[in-house]
Amino acid sequence: MAPFSTSEPDDDPETYVGLTQPDAEERARGRGWTTVRSLAPGTIITMEYRAGRLNFEVKDGSVARAWKG
């Protein structure tokens, strides 16, 4: 198994807020994010930071919040 990347795209997560979930996921992968994770509001997640991962909080089909790691 290959190690996880230690780099990430030069991309501002705020640009994804307001996009639909499918559009945001497609754009993020196209910009080089190796992992894209979409979560419902209030989902309990671990807090470990993983370079190359972009997280979306999705409410009513649109990205309400986006953050790295």
NUBA-201267 format. One record per residue: residue number from 1; x, y, z of N, C-alpha, C, CB in turn. Coordinates in nm, 4 decimals. Atoms other than C-alpha are relative to their C-alpha. Last residue first. Glycine has a CB too. Example, Ala and Ser with C-alpha at 12.3 -4.5 7.8 and 13.67 -1.06 7.14 Angstrom:
BEGIN
+-----+----------+----------+----------+----------+----------+----------+----------+----------+----------+----------+----------+----------+
!  nr !     n_xx !     n_yy !     n_zz !    ca_xx !    ca_yy !    ca_zz !     c_xx !     c_yy !     c_zz !    cb_xx !    cb_yy !    cb_zz !
+-----+----------+----------+----------+----------+----------+----------+----------+----------+----------+----------+----------+----------+
!   2 !  -0.0820 !  -0.1190 !  -0.0060 !   1.3670 !  -0.1060 !   0.7140 !  -0.0770 !   0.1090 !   0.0730 !   0.0414 !   0.0462 !  -0.1415 !
!   1 !   0.0890 !  -0.1190 !   0.0000 !   1.2300 !  -0.4500 !   0.7800 !   0.0900 !   0.1200 !   0.0000 !  -0.0992 !   0.0027 !   0.1246 !
+-----+----------+----------+----------+----------+----------+----------+----------+----------+----------+----------+----------+----------+
end
This chain:
BEGIN
+-----+----------+----------+----------+----------+----------+----------+----------+----------+----------+----------+----------+----------+
!  nr !     n_xx !     n_yy !     n_zz !    ca_xx !    ca_yy !    ca_zz !     c_xx !     c_yy !     c_zz !    cb_xx !    cb_yy !    cb_zz !
+-----+----------+----------+----------+----------+----------+----------+----------+----------+----------+----------+----------+----------+
!  69 !  -0.0456 !   0.0975 !  -0.0978 !  -0.7670 !   1.7534 !   0.6518 !  -0.0963 !  -0.1051 !   0.0314 !   0.0358 !   0.0647 !   0.1212 !
!  68 !  -0.1084 !   0.0929 !   0.0335 !  -0.8863 !   2.0661 !   0.4790 !   0.0214 !  -0.0996 !   0.1123 !   0.1303 !   0.0762 !  -0.0284 !
!  67 !  -0.1277 !  -0.0185 !  -0.0688 !  -1.2199 !   2.2342 !   0.5382 !   0.0973 !  -0.1088 !  -0.0397 !  -0.0193 !   0.0008 !   0.1520 !
!  66 !  -0.1073 !   0.0808 !   0.0574 !  -1.5565 !   2.2915 !   0.3711 !   0.1296 !   0.0296 !   0.0752 !   0.0164 !   0.0285 !  -0.1529 !
!  65 !  -0.1309 !  -0.0267 !  -0.0612 !  -1.8879 !   2.4140 !   0.5109 !   0.1009 !  -0.0905 !  -0.0667 !  -0.0021 !  -0.0227 !   0.1557 !
!  64 !   0.0210 !  -0.1086 !  -0.0959 !  -2.2494 !   2.4348 !   0.3855 !   0.1323 !   0.0440 !   0.0628 !  -0.0987 !  -0.0437 !   0.1097 !
!  63 !  -0.1096 !  -0.0124 !  -0.0954 !  -2.1937 !   2.2277 !   0.0710 !  -0.0238 !   0.1232 !   0.0878 !   0.1373 !   0.0098 !  -0.0736 !
!  62 !  -0.1028 !  -0.0992 !   0.0322 !  -2.5282 !   2.1672 !  -0.0952 !   0.1053 !   0.0062 !   0.1097 !  -0.0632 !   0.1384 !  -0.0204 !
!  61 !  -0.0609 !   0.0228 !   0.1303 !  -2.7668 !   1.8692 !  -0.1072 !   0.1092 !   0.0972 !  -0.0403 !  -0.1036 !   0.0030 !  -0.1013 !
!  60 !   0.0995 !  -0.0152 !   0.1069 !  -2.9930 !   1.9838 !   0.1782 !   0.0635 !  -0.0058 !  -0.1388 !  -0.0749 !   0.1319 !   0.0166 !
!  59 !   0.1347 !  -0.0196 !  -0.0526 !  -2.6919 !   2.0171 !   0.4098 !  -0.0939 !   0.0278 !  -0.1160 !  -0.0038 !   0.1160 !   0.1037 !
!  58 !   0.1045 !  -0.0150 !   0.1016 !  -2.3487 !   1.8834 !   0.3186 !  -0.1367 !   0.0070 !   0.0663 !   0.0046 !  -0.1165 !  -0.1014 !
!  57 !   0.1230 !   0.0208 !  -0.0753 !  -2.0469 !   1.9320 !   0.5424 !  -0.1127 !   0.0337 !  -0.0962 !  -0.0059 !   0.0885 !   0.1327 !
!  56 !   0.1179 !  -0.0825 !   0.0254 !  -1.7550 !   1.8872 !   0.3065 !  -0.1078 !  -0.0356 !   0.1015 !  -0.0522 !  -0.0195 !  -0.1456 !
!  55 !   0.1252 !   0.0390 !  -0.0639 !  -1.4080 !   1.7603 !   0.3905 !  -0.1101 !   0.0981 !  -0.0349 !   0.0169 !  -0.0087 !   0.1518 !
!  54 !   0.0906 !  -0.1138 !  -0.0089 !  -1.0995 !   1.7858 !   0.1701 !  -0.1331 !  -0.0519 !   0.0529 !  -0.0172 !   0.0716 !  -0.1393 !
!  53 !   0.1428 !   0.0288 !  -0.0196 !  -0.8189 !   1.5350 !   0.2169 !  -0.0769 !   0.1308 !   0.0123 !  -0.0225 !  -0.0884 !   0.1262 !
!  52 !   0.0613 !   0.0480 !   0.1236 !  -0.4715 !   1.5769 !   0.0643 !  -0.1473 !  -0.0328 !   0.0133 !   0.0721 !  -0.1203 !  -0.0481 !
!  51 !  -0.0302 !  -0.0847 !   0.1162 !  -0.2942 !   1.6024 !   0.3970 !  -0.0643 !  -0.0618 !  -0.1230 !   0.1545 !   0.0163 !  -0.0204 !
!  50 !  -0.0566 !   0.0772 !   0.1099 !  -0.4693 !   1.4000 !   0.6683 !   0.0192 !   0.0935 !  -0.1190 !  -0.0917 !  -0.1213 !  -0.0376 !
!  49 !  -0.0195 !  -0.0781 !   0.1218 !  -0.5331 !   1.5673 !   1.0010 !   0.0642 !  -0.0889 !  -0.1052 !   0.0873 !   0.1260 !   0.0270 !
!  48 !  -0.1351 !   0.0069 !   0.0551 !  -0.6704 !   1.3462 !   1.2753 !   0.0062 !   0.0779 !  -0.1312 !   0.0430 !  -0.1473 !  -0.0220 !
!  47 !  -0.0582 !  -0.1309 !   0.0273 !  -0.9940 !   1.4780 !   1.4247 !   0.1427 !  -0.0067 !  -0.0545 !  -0.0013 !   0.0820 !   0.1251 !
!  46 !  -0.1269 !  -0.0129 !  -0.0701 !  -1.2045 !   1.1643 !   1.4130 !   0.0650 !   0.1306 !  -0.0431 !   0.0934 !  -0.1216 !  -0.0284 !
!  45 !  -0.1169 !   0.0458 !   0.0747 !  -1.5575 !   1.2174 !   1.2922 !   0.1233 !   0.0087 !   0.0886 !   0.0197 !   0.0832 !  -0.1291 !
!  44 !  -0.1162 !   0.0125 !  -0.0882 !  -1.9032 !   1.2531 !   1.4479 !   0.1149 !  -0.0600 !  -0.0804 !  -0.0329 !  -0.0882 !   0.1258 !
!  43 !  -0.0644 !   0.1309 !   0.0060 !  -2.1548 !   1.3703 !   1.1914 !   0.1226 !  -0.0003 !   0.0906 !   0.0394 !  -0.0358 !  -0.1457 !
!  42 !  -0.0017 !   0.0682 !  -0.1278 !  -2.3325 !   1.6833 !   1.3121 !   0.0625 !  -0.1379 !   0.0004 !  -0.1354 !  -0.0106 !   0.0490 !
!  41 !  -0.0235 !  -0.0853 !  -0.1158 !  -2.4241 !   1.8093 !   0.9661 !  -0.0050 !  -0.0829 !   0.1288 !  -0.1039 !   0.1142 !   0.0050 !
!  40 !   0.1222 !  -0.0683 !  -0.0420 !  -2.4042 !   1.5267 !   0.7097 !   0.0324 !   0.0897 !   0.1191 !  -0.1125 !  -0.1025 !   0.0363 !
!  39 !   0.0596 !   0.0382 !  -0.1279 !  -2.0607 !   1.4461 !   0.5749 !  -0.1285 !   0.0769 !   0.0249 !   0.0984 !   0.0238 !   0.1144 !
!  38 !   0.1232 !  -0.0760 !  -0.0199 !  -1.8884 !   1.4486 !   0.2371 !  -0.0732 !  -0.0547 !   0.1214 !  -0.0907 !  -0.0058 !  -0.1260 !
!  37 !   0.0923 !   0.0619 !  -0.0958 !  -1.5260 !   1.3289 !   0.2265 !  -0.1188 !   0.0933 !   0.0208 !   0.0714 !  -0.0305 !   0.1362 !
!  36 !   0.1086 !  -0.0962 !  -0.0172 !  -1.2959 !   1.3970 !  -0.0674 !  -0.1047 !  -0.0694 !   0.0872 !  -0.0609 !   0.0476 !  -0.1400 !
!  35 !   0.1158 !   0.0514 !  -0.0736 !  -0.9621 !   1.2160 !  -0.0661 !  -0.1002 !   0.1123 !   0.0160 !   0.0414 !  -0.0576 !   0.1389 !
!  34 !  -0.0048 !   0.1461 !   0.0085 !  -0.6772 !   1.2655 !  -0.3149 !  -0.1159 !  -0.0652 !   0.0733 !   0.1311 !  -0.0514 !   0.0560 !
!  33 !   0.0198 !   0.0546 !  -0.1342 !  -0.7568 !   1.6330 !  -0.3754 !  -0.0057 !  -0.1516 !  -0.0108 !  -0.1300 !   0.0568 !   0.0664 !
!  32 !  -0.1090 !   0.0783 !  -0.0561 !  -0.6051 !   1.7199 !  -0.7136 !  -0.0151 !  -0.0497 !   0.1424 !   0.1188 !   0.0778 !  -0.0066 !
!  31 !  -0.1060 !  -0.0908 !  -0.0460 !  -0.8114 !   2.0032 !  -0.8575 !   0.1100 !  -0.0728 !   0.0754 !  -0.0586 !   0.1080 !   0.0886 !
!  30 !  -0.0650 !  -0.0583 !   0.1171 !  -1.0258 !   1.7609 !  -1.0578 !   0.1143 !   0.0928 !   0.0362 !  -0.1005 !   0.0747 !  -0.0824 !
!  29 !  -0.0837 !   0.1063 !   0.0580 !  -1.1014 !   1.5665 !  -0.7404 !   0.0758 !   0.0514 !  -0.1223 !  -0.0866 !  -0.1222 !  -0.0388 !
!  28 !  -0.1099 !   0.0288 !  -0.0927 !  -1.2216 !   1.8863 !  -0.5729 !   0.0925 !  -0.1080 !  -0.0565 !  -0.0555 !  -0.0441 !   0.1369 !
!  27 !  -0.0973 !  -0.1085 !   0.0086 !  -1.4291 !   1.9927 !  -0.8760 !   0.1221 !  -0.0296 !   0.0881 !  -0.0649 !   0.1337 !   0.0416 !
!  26 !  -0.0654 !   0.0081 !   0.1311 !  -1.6046 !   1.6547 !  -0.8958 !   0.1083 !   0.1068 !  -0.0132 !  -0.1037 !   0.0153 !  -0.1131 !
!  25 !  -0.0859 !   0.1182 !   0.0001 !  -1.6797 !   1.6523 !  -0.5220 !   0.0768 !  -0.0120 !  -0.1314 !  -0.0832 !  -0.1264 !   0.0240 !
!  24 !  -0.1141 !  -0.0258 !  -0.0881 !  -1.8107 !   2.0102 !  -0.5292 !   0.0969 !  -0.1174 !  -0.0012 !  -0.0478 !   0.0275 !   0.1434 !
!  23 !  -0.0876 !  -0.0970 !   0.0663 !  -2.0326 !   1.9444 !  -0.8313 !   0.1245 !   0.0271 !   0.0832 !  -0.0751 !   0.1311 !  -0.0260 !
!  22 !  -0.0704 !   0.0617 !   0.1137 !  -2.1766 !   1.6256 !  -0.6779 !   0.0963 !   0.0954 !  -0.0703 !  -0.1006 !  -0.0517 !  -0.1003 !
!  21 !  -0.0957 !   0.1027 !  -0.0401 !  -2.2432 !   1.7948 !  -0.3400 !   0.0703 !  -0.0636 !  -0.1204 !  -0.0705 !  -0.1074 !   0.0813 !
!  20 !   0.0658 !   0.1260 !  -0.0305 !  -2.4084 !   2.1025 !  -0.4898 !   0.1064 !  -0.1038 !   0.0340 !  -0.0884 !  -0.0475 !  -0.1190 !
!  19 !   0.0100 !   0.0921 !   0.1132 !  -2.2021 !   2.4176 !  -0.4617 !  -0.0808 !  -0.1232 !   0.0400 !   0.1407 !  -0.0414 !  -0.0497 !
!  18 !   0.1107 !  -0.0382 !   0.0872 !  -2.2804 !   2.6752 !  -0.1933 !  -0.0155 !  -0.0887 !  -0.1221 !   0.0176 !   0.1404 !  -0.0443 !
!  17 !   0.1236 !  -0.0270 !  -0.0729 !  -1.9463 !   2.6479 !  -0.0146 !  -0.1060 !   0.0523 !  -0.0971 !   0.0245 !   0.1020 !   0.1148 !
!  16 !   0.0940 !   0.1105 !   0.0202 !  -1.6833 !   2.5046 !  -0.2496 !  -0.1347 !   0.0234 !   0.0676 !   0.0602 !  -0.1282 !   0.0516 !
!  15 !   0.0558 !  -0.0093 !   0.1358 !  -1.4793 !   2.8248 !  -0.2878 !  -0.1020 !  -0.1097 !  -0.0286 !   0.1118 !  -0.0069 !  -0.1029 !
!  14 !   0.1183 !  -0.0872 !   0.0019 !  -1.4355 !   2.8340 !   0.0918 !  -0.0645 !   0.0087 !  -0.1385 !   0.0380 !   0.1395 !   0.0470 !
!  13 !   0.1229 !   0.0743 !  -0.0260 !  -1.2007 !   2.5339 !   0.0704 !  -0.1268 !   0.0853 !  -0.0072 !   0.0085 !  -0.0640 !   0.1346 !
!  12 !   0.0712 !  -0.0569 !  -0.1139 !  -0.9311 !   2.7516 !  -0.0918 !  -0.1312 !  -0.0752 !   0.0224 !  -0.0269 !   0.1509 !  -0.0221 !
!  11 !   0.1420 !  -0.0176 !   0.0278 !  -0.7028 !   2.5490 !  -0.3200 !  -0.0685 !   0.0503 !   0.1271 !  -0.0647 !  -0.1334 !  -0.0500 !
!  10 !   0.0102 !  -0.1393 !  -0.0414 !  -0.3267 !   2.5095 !  -0.3467 !  -0.1414 !   0.0451 !  -0.0357 !   0.1106 !   0.0908 !  -0.0693 !
!   9 !   0.0150 !  -0.1059 !   0.0991 !  -0.3579 !   2.1330 !  -0.3766 !  -0.0025 !   0.1385 !   0.0632 !  -0.1260 !  -0.0218 !  -0.0801 !
!   8 !   0.1394 !  -0.0211 !   0.0359 !  -0.2263 !   1.9079 !  -0.1006 !  -0.0084 !   0.1136 !  -0.1003 !  -0.0861 !   0.0303 !   0.1250 !
!   7 !   0.0277 !  -0.1279 !   0.0647 !   0.1047 !   1.7552 !  -0.0066 !  -0.1493 !   0.0099 !  -0.0299 !   0.0837 !   0.0158 !  -0.1303 !
!   6 !  -0.0221 !  -0.1055 !  -0.0990 !   0.2037 !   1.4855 !   0.2415 !  -0.0244 !   0.1376 !  -0.0603 !   0.1421 !  -0.0081 !   0.0561 !
!   5 !  -0.0711 !  -0.1178 !   0.0483 !   0.0531 !   1.2078 !   0.0314 !   0.0174 !   0.1004 !   0.1138 !  -0.0753 !   0.0646 !  -0.1187 !
!   4 !   0.0830 !  -0.1158 !   0.0297 !  -0.0522 !   0.8909 !   0.2102 !   0.0875 !   0.1164 !  -0.0429 !  -0.0856 !   0.0386 !   0.1217 !
!   3 !   0.0221 !  -0.0918 !  -0.1125 !   0.1846 !   0.5973 !   0.1856 !  -0.0888 !   0.1161 !  -0.0432 !   0.1346 !   0.0532 !   0.0546 !
!   2 !  -0.0784 !  -0.1227 !   0.0098 !   0.1342 !   0.3426 !  -0.0940 !  -0.0280 !   0.0890 !   0.1204 !  -0.0314 !   0.0750 !  -0.1314 !
!   1 !   0.0845 !  -0.1173 !   0.0000 !   0.0000 !   0.0000 !   0.0000 !   0.0895 !   0.1243 !   0.0000 !  -0.0964 !  -0.0006 !   0.1224 !
+-----+----------+----------+----------+----------+----------+----------+----------+----------+----------+----------+----------+----------+
end
